[in-house]
Amino acid sequence: MARKKAGTRFTLLLYQRFWSQIWRVTLLFGLLLFVLWFVGDFLGVQFLEARTRPWLLLGALVSLLFTLVALLARRLCYVQARQDHLRVVTPFFPLRVSYRRYVTSRAGSLAQFFPAKSTRGAQRRFLEPYYNLTILVVEMKGSPLPPWVLKLFLSGYVFADRPPRLILVVEDWMKLSTELDSYVGAWRQQVAYQRHRKKRGQPYH
């Protein structure tokens, strides 16, 4: 039976939570600006000058546009095992991690990277729903890109260096781990087979 070219797409829960918060805020702000623009004629020039009304409408439209982007972004954050690499996708930055860099994957917890006792304020509230979840930690040989680039586009919630690791918060870490091990194992077998054929001077496909 032929192996699928790509495994299951597992939603990155921290990104999903982030964009879920964003769309609610931008929607509320956009509706507020739209209401102010709509009733501006009845509020009096002392409260709202006529020349500001077009800017209110523009601000409302931009906010509602961001709302749409955030709603779509919630569905574009995932991790997926493929034939020769692990794909980590965020709305503005898809990352491809070759299995040549893969070392191992193991179960972990967010508390290892963001201890509850030392995490405060908004960060603590953001992470708190996931402290009881088991996560998947992928160890790598070196960083696919400079660490500062990965931290900028993936954030410290997904990438950690020293040593380079991916912090994958998904609903079913065990299924992701099983699929990843399966794809890595098949890739390594294929690489070994190709090397064997090459040593014997035989063509390979």
CORGI-V332603 format. One record per residue. N is the residue number from 0. SS is DSSP state (H for helix, E for strand, - for the rest). NEAR is the number of other ideal C-beta (glycine too) atoms within 12 Angstrom. Layout:
BEGIN
n: {N;N}
ss: {SS;SS}
near: {NEAR;NEAR}
END
This chain:
BEGIN
n: {0;1;2;3;4;5;6;7;8;9;10;11;12;13;14;15;16;17;18;19;20;21;22;23;24;25;26;27;28;29;30;31;32;33;34;35;36;37;38;39;40;41;42;43;44;45;46;47;48;49;50;51;52;53;54;55;56;57;58;59;60;61;62;63;64;65;66;67;68;69;70;71;72;73;74;75;76;77;78;79;80;81;82;83;84;85;86;87;88;89;90;91;92;93;94;95;96;97;98;99;100;101;102;103;104;105;106;107;108;109;110;111;112;113;114;115;116;117;118;119;120;121;122;123;124;125;126;127;128;129;130;131;132;133;134;135;136;137;138;139;140;141;142;143;144;145;146;147;148;149;150;151;152;153;154;155;156;157;158;159;160;161;162;163;164;165;166;167;168;169;170;171;172;173;174;175;176;177;178;179;180;181;182;183;184;185;186;187;188;189;190;191;192;193;194;195;196;197;198;199;200;201;202;203;204}
ss: {-;-;-;-;-;E;-;-;-;E;E;-;H;H;H;H;H;H;H;H;H;H;H;H;H;H;H;H;H;H;H;H;H;H;H;H;H;H;-;H;H;H;-;-;-;-;-;-;-;H;H;H;H;H;H;H;H;H;H;H;H;H;H;H;H;H;H;H;H;H;H;H;H;-;-;-;-;E;E;E;E;E;-;-;E;E;E;E;E;E;-;-;E;E;E;E;E;E;-;-;-;E;E;E;E;E;E;E;-;H;H;H;-;-;-;H;H;H;-;-;H;H;H;H;H;H;H;H;H;H;-;-;-;-;E;E;E;E;E;E;-;-;-;-;-;-;H;H;H;H;H;H;H;-;-;-;-;-;E;E;-;-;-;-;E;E;E;E;-;-;-;-;H;H;H;H;H;H;H;H;H;H;H;H;H;H;H;H;H;H;H;H;H;H;H;H;H;H;H;-;-;-;-;-;-}
near: {3;6;18;16;14;20;28;23;24;33;28;41;32;37;37;30;26;28;30;24;22;26;27;20;18;28;24;19;25;29;21;19;30;24;19;25;26;17;16;24;15;13;18;11;13;7;14;22;16;16;10;18;24;16;18;29;20;17;24;28;21;19;29;24;19;25;29;19;21;30;21;17;29;27;20;23;37;33;44;32;40;30;27;24;29;40;33;41;29;30;23;17;25;22;33;21;39;23;32;18;26;29;21;21;33;22;20;27;22;33;21;17;30;27;15;19;9;12;21;14;10;11;20;19;15;25;32;20;17;33;24;13;25;24;39;38;31;39;26;32;17;20;25;30;24;14;21;14;16;29;21;16;24;36;30;23;32;38;36;28;24;13;18;28;33;41;42;49;40;38;23;22;30;20;22;36;30;20;32;39;24;23;33;31;19;24;26;19;17;20;21;15;17;18;14;14;15;13;11;11;8;12;8;15;7}
END
